[in-house]
Amino acid sequence: MKKAFAATVFLLVVLFALGLHFNATKEREKVRRVPEPYRQIQGSVRDGDTLFAIFKRYKLEPKELFQIKDSSAGIHDLGKLSAGRPYRLTIDDDNQINAFVYEIDDDTLLNVFRSESGFYTEKVPIDYEKCVHHIGGIIRDNLLASIGEDRESALLAMEVSDIFSWDIDFTTDIQNGDTFRIIAEGLYLDGEFKRYGRILAVEFINGGTSYHAYRFEGGGAAGYYDAHGRSVKKAFLKAPLSFKRISSYFSKRRFHPILKTHRPHHGVDYAASHGTPVSATGDGAVTYAGRRGAYGNLVILKHSNGYRTYYGHLSRIAKGIKKGARVNQGQLVGYVGKTGLATGPHLHYEMRAGGRYVNPLSLKQPYGKAVPEERVQEFMDIAGKLNQILASIPVSNHPAHVRRASLAEKGM
Ligand SMILES: [Zn+2]
């Protein structure tokens, strides 16, 4: 009996010691585990990718996928991922997700963290480091090719052509040898260039004429103003569509390809693919939308400055474009076609003032709205500084010369 008792005590002592040892090992394990780096998976959403496909690819726990989706409900729909968008998964060595970060768009991150009580999701703006970039170049072929062919340069080229869209038609007006100088924000993350931010100033010299645009917050929304502080926005856009070429100019006497006779052509014909979107060149109201003889499907807009614009041969008139409807500059009115008297798909664009025909290509437009008087000095100071920078940007040959200049000044 005594022996049995002693044996039991011994066994208990041994078990206790073992237990201590076991606990100590576990303790050490825990300590050792913490500093061990988590595994990181970084990637970009592939075409047609779903979160489920990503989880499967990296052999992650589907249960956690549902928890992440649940925690994101109402914040961001993870059922739809955008192709090309980067994501990052942080995973511990039990193959459990610690964090999931997904770039929703250029400005917003979705952060999903593991917390005590499951996953926690938040949407945060991307905190870019801003630098100023100086970009200078000479046109060869077109603006896009001259700035650079990568995605970020292409977006910058589009923005520049948007800024000058009232003055310069980048499909027909630009010539080899034209020069451009751009001051734009460069946005960086962890020291790596991500994309361009706002354009602060642009100079474009087109066929010897120089155009300037300076960004300024002149009474409300920010906009671009010329060297005299007048908005670059004008009553009419240079062209109602992006086209391949002008197939017929405004003329008092031209040979008609179908009628085989000489008659005036009171508009401009823009050759473009069937279905190319056509937009209103100015703010106005629809006075006609429908079939009209040789015009085919026609939209007529009446503008407050007394002008009317005509858009003919449309394959289709856009939804909502009906007599009396208001349209904004740039708004879709229809699509290029060859209805009416037309040999191939093109837009017949016509402009009238009172009873007169006007050649849209030689229209001298009144200047846009000016910077409010009390802020003219402020604008001139900013434009003056930007001019000094512009003047210092070299216009190198192909491709554009890009220089990361400085940290962006706050508020510029
Ligand atoms: Zn025509």
Residues whose N, C-alpha, C, O or C-beta is under 5 A from the ligand:
A	BS01	ZN	G267 V268 D269 H348
